[in-house]
Amino acid sequence: MSQMKIESPPFLAYFTLFFNFGGWLLVLLTAMFWEWSGMATLGFLYLMLVAPLVTAVAAYNLLGEWRLSGFHKVGFVANITYSALSLILLAAWIFGWQLNW
């Protein structure tokens, strides 16, 4: 983004996305290969309860700027998508819905 001289690059929006997706990767790896712990539970609760709000705020900050560049548009769409999917998964988790694959 710096090399392309993007006006007011959306670094914070991408930071929140990378932070949250990295958290999901850690939770997934912990569940698959290591022993579940209290820290893994705290990370999972953050990803389910707090992260959708953080990404919604990041998307709201990009609301007026998403036409500036492709980076802004992708950051806006990715943050909105993360918030929506997280809230759907949270509802499924709370209400006990089961996904039939």
C-alpha positions, -999 to +999 in steps of 0.1 A: +000+000+000+029+023+007+046+016-026+013+023-045+008+057-026-027+047-014-044+077+003-049+069+040-042+032+038-064+009+059-037-005+081-059-009+112-086-028+093-061-053+080-044-056+113-076-065+130-083-091+103-048-107+105-050-107+143-084-124+143-076-150+116-043-157+134-063-163+166-086-187+147-055-205+135-041-208+170-075-221+183-077-247+155-041-259+160-046-261+198-078-281+193-061-305+168-026-310+182-023-298+218-042-299+251-070-274+255-063-248+282-078-218+299-059-195+275-073-213+245-108-208+261-101-171+266-089-168+230-120-186+217-143-164+238-125-133+224-130-145+189-166-153+194-177-123+215-154-094+211-138-098+176-171-093+157-175-060+174-140-050+166-143-059+130-177-041+128-160-009+141-132-014+116-157-018+088-176+013+100-144+033+098-140+023+062-176+030+053-169+063+037-135+054+023-142+021+006-142+038-028-107+051-024-089+019-035-092-018-039-075-022-005-102-002+012-130-021-005-115-055+003-108-045+039-144-032+042-159-064+027-137-087+047-145-070+080-182-070+073-180-107+063-161-116+094-186-099+117-216-115+099-201-150+099-190-147+136-225-135+146-241-164+127-217-189+144-224-173+178-261-177+173-256-213+162-234-219+192-259-203+217-290-218+203-275-253+197-282-254+160-264-282+142-249-281+108-257-311+087-228-316+062 
